[in-house]
């Protein structure tokens, strides 16, 4: 993986949740922002890093133990990395079930 930043933020903004159609009933654990490898053309370059954001509070809210938090973070990062490689949600879920 190249030119990608992984950051942790407290929680997704209401605006982001609304934009993604998740407000008010759902939240977001992580988000990939960038151009997936499968969509990059020959002239791709000189761009800001892609970004994977992990949202701390939603993950902590859904977990009861430190081990559950660690697993949720791992699963979320793997999911967002899948988007970096151009996979959609169904493809990622299928791979994670193996």
N, C-alpha and C positions, 0 to 999 in steps of 0.2 A: 504494500500500500504506500502511496506517495501523496504528498501535499494534502494531508488531512489532519484536522485538529479534533481532539476529543475533549469536551469540556463538560463540567457539571454545573448545573444551575439549580436553584432552589425548587422552582416549579414553573410550569408553562404559564404564560400570560393568558388572561381571559380572551384577549384578541386572537391569540394563536389558536386556542381551543375553538373559538367561534369560526375562525377561518377554515379549520379542518373539520367542522361539523360535529365537534365533540361536546360543545357546551350545551346544556348544563349537566348532563347525565354521566359523562365519561371524562377521563383524563388521559394524559399522555405520559408514558414512561421514558421515551427517548425519541429522537428525531434526527434523520439524516437530511442535510441540506447540501446540495451540490449537483454535479452532473455525473451520473453513473458511468462507469467505465464503458459500458455497452453503447452509450450515446455520444461518446467523444469522437470527434472527427480528426482527420489528419492535422488540421491547423490548431488543435486544442493546445493551449499553453498560455503562460503569463497571466494566470488567474489566481485569485485568492484561494486559500485552501478550502476544500470541502470541509464540512463540519458535522460531527456527531455530538449531539447534546443529550446528556443523561439528566433526568429530572429527579432530584433527591427526595423531596417530600412525598410525591406520589408512590415512589418505591417503598419508602419507609412506612407509609400508611397501609400498604397492602401486605406487609410482612410482619411477623411476630417475633422472629429471632434474627440474630446476626447472620446465621447461616442462610436463612431465607433471603435476607438482603443481598448477601454475596451472590447467591444463585440468580436472583432477579436482575442484578446489575450485569452479570455475565450473560444471561439470556438476552437482555436488552442490547448490550453492545454487539453481540453476535447478530442479532436481528438487524440492527442499523448497518453493520458491515455488509450484510447481505444486500442491502439497498445500494451501497457503494459499488458492489459488483454487478448491479443491474437486475437483481432478483426482485420479484414482487412478493407481497405478503404470503400468498399461497405457496409459492416455491420455497420461501424461507421456512414456513411451518412444516412443510413436507420434509425438508432436510433436517430440521431440528428433531423430528420424531424418530429419525433413524438411529 
